[in-house]
Amino acid sequence: MISMFVQTVYNLVDAIWVAGLGPIDLAAMGFFFPIFMIVMSIATGITVGTSSAISRKIGANDYDGANSVAEHSILLAFIVSILTMVIGMLSLKIALTGIGATGQALDKAYRYGFIIYIFTLPLMFNNTAIGILRGEGDSKRPMYAVTFSSVLNIVLDPIFIYTFKLGIEGAAWATGISIICASMFLSYLLFFSKSTFLKVSFKTFKYNSTYLKDISLVGFPTALAQTTMSVAIYILNMFAAKAGGNVGVATFTGAWRIINLGTLTIIGISSAVTPITGAAYGARDINKLENALNYAIKFGEIFSISIMAFIFFFSKPLAFLFAYSKASEGLWDNISHALKTLCLFLPGTPLGMLTSGMFQGIGHGFKSLVTTILRTIIFQIFWTWLFVDVLKFGLSGVWWGIVIGNASASIITYLWGKITVKQLKKQLTAL
């Protein structure tokens, strides 16, 4: 949670520094955001797949298998990152044009995105290393890596953007340098430190497709599920552009970065749910699995409701973070209004997201994929289309579509999770 919270603060501060350049620059960052989320979705898939596979091996006392899974995950990350970088660079301008970026916003988004793609390989490695460490039960040192990288990025942003006068490209270079520094720290932990539980070494590496399959069974559906979230943001940006042009996209970008203070922290809890439920499942202790999920959801709801109340009552000062300069002052009222609606998104999130984390932990990646598609693509897009295109609510329709779509799909996901746990209990009782 701490690492995800710090990372969210970095994303927020990153956007705040760019907002000082004006609405067009903030809109440019917003146009690239869902595309970058696709890259992160692929990385997250490898992270979760690795964490789930390793935790199940450890739960079954197969330590050699856990080590081999770690080595295979690094190999997989290397191959996937090269493919992602090449395809992403070649298709970037087409993707940006498709989302509605034009003129200066298109040019700035392209230059920003191209630089980010350069660092795809270390980005993928970092996520894989974090998955390995979390799979063996070590969540502290990944937190240190993420915190160090995020704080470094926050420090470098104003230097590269304003002191070196690189503009939005400076934000991209600051991100890339922080990623490289995190890679150095995580490489030391995996390959040189003697304090890790697993001993990752390619000296005795033997390729085994079973391990890649084990990672992919959870990782691929997770990546696909996360990609649907990226696609949803991509489409929601199109609705925001349709309803409000560059100002609409800039408003969505700023408001959503603040909402992420709640959502990404819930992802942090979910990343803990996956290995814990995976280990319990591997040990055939379904009661422990159920208790872990219930505890996580209760904790997540308390946190989400608290963040929701904070954002609602302090929407004005929070919106000012993106309207402090003369170039961006026109965004103040728009972002404040968006926050008062979008904060209602948070209480429904733990039900769906943490149940999906449990699905990933027990190896039911397909269920996680289906529920994520329901929450992001089907429900959110349908309600947003209804409010914007049919009922003509304007930008408010985008905010209400997101809230209602997430809440309804999360309830369905939670109920499916309860049914799955009951079925697991019956299966073990029959054995």
C-alpha positions, 0 to 999 in steps of 0.5 A, a space after each residue: 500500500 505504501 509503495 502504491 501510495 507513493 507511486 500515486 503521489 509521484 503520478 499526481 506531482 508529475 501531472 501537477 508540474 506539467 499542468 504549470 505549462 498549460 492545458 495543452 501540455 496536461 491534455 498531451 499527458 492525458 492523451 498518452 496516459 491510457 497508452 502507457 497504461 497498456 505497457 504497465 498492464 503487460 508489466 503488471 501481468 508478468 508481476 502478478 503471474 510471477 507472484 502467484 506462481 512463486 507463492 503457490 510453489 512455496 506453499 507446496 514446499 517446492 523451492 527449486 521450482 520457485 527459483 526456476 519460476 523467477 528465472 523464467 519470469 525475467 526471461 519472459 520480461 526481456 522478450 516481451 519488453 522488446 516487442 512492446 517497445 518496438 510495436 509501441 514506437 511504431 504505432 504511437 502516432 496512430 494511437 494518439 490520433 485515434 484518441 482525438 489528439 490534434 495539433 500541438 497536443 498531438 506533437 507534445 504527446 508523441 514526443 513525451 510518449 516516444 521517450 517513455 518507450 525508450 525505457 520499456 526494458 528496465 520498466 518491465 524488469 522492475 515489475 518482474 523483480 517486484 513480483 519475485 520479491 512479493 511472491 516470496 513474501 517480501 513486500 518491504 524492499 519493493 516498497 523501498 525501490 518504488 519509493 526511491 524511484 518516485 521521490 527521485 522522479 518528483 525531485 527531477 521533474 522541475 529540474 528537467 521541465 523548468 530549469 533545463 527548459 525541456 517542457 513535457 519532454 523533461 518530465 519523460 526524461 525524469 521518469 526514465 532516469 528514475 526507472 533506471 535507478 530502481 533497476 539498479 537497486 532491484 538487480 542488486 537484491 535479486 542477483 547479489 544480495 544474500 538476504 533474499 529467500 529465493 536465489 535467482 541465478 541463471 548458472 544452472 538455468 534449464 528452460 521449462 515451458 511448464 513454468 512459463 505456462 504457470 506464469 501465463 495462466 494468471 499473468 496473461 489474463 491479468 495483463 489482458 484485464 489490465 489492458 481493458 482498463 487502459 482501453 476504457 481510459 482510452 475510450 473515456 478520454 475520447 468521450 471527454 474530448 468530445 464533450 470538452 475538447 482539450 480542456 475536457 481531457 485536461 480536466 479528466 487527467 487532473 481529476 483522475 490523478 487525484 482519484 488514483 490516490 485511492 484506487 492505486 492504493 487498493 491495487 497495493 492491497 490487491 497485490 498482497 491478496 494475490 500471494 496470500 490467497 495463493 499460498 493458502 490455496 496451495 496449502 489447501 487452507 480455504 478458511 485462511 483464504 476466505 479470512 484473508 479476502 474478507 479482511 482485505 475488503 473491510 480494510 479497503 472499504 475503510 480506506 476508500 471511504 476515508 479518501 472519498 470524504 477527503 476528496 469531496 470536502 477538499 475538492 477546491 484546494 485539490 483542484 487548485 494543484 492543477 490550476 496554480 499557474 496563469 496558463 491553467 487557472 481555467 481548469 480550477 472549477 472544472 476539476 473541482 466539479 469532476 472530483 465531487 462526482 468521481 470520488 464516489 467511484 472509490 467505495 465500490 472499488 475494493 469489492 471488485 478489485 480485491 476479489 479479482 486479486 483473490 481470483 489471480 492468487 488461486 489461478 483463476 485468471 479467466 474470472 479476473 479477466 471477465 470481471 475486469 471487462 465487466 467493470 471497465 469496458 461493458 458497464 463504464 463505457 455503456 453508462 458513459 455513452 448513455 449519459 454523454 451521447 444519448 442524454 447529453 449530460 456533457 462532461 458530467 456524463 463521463 464522471 457519472 458513467 464511470 461511477 455507476 459502471 464501476 459500482 454495479 460491476 464490482 458488486 457482481 464480482 464480489 458475489 462471484 467471489 463468494 460463490 467461488 470460495 464456497 465451491 472450493 470448500 465443497 471440493 476439499 470436503 469431497 476429497 
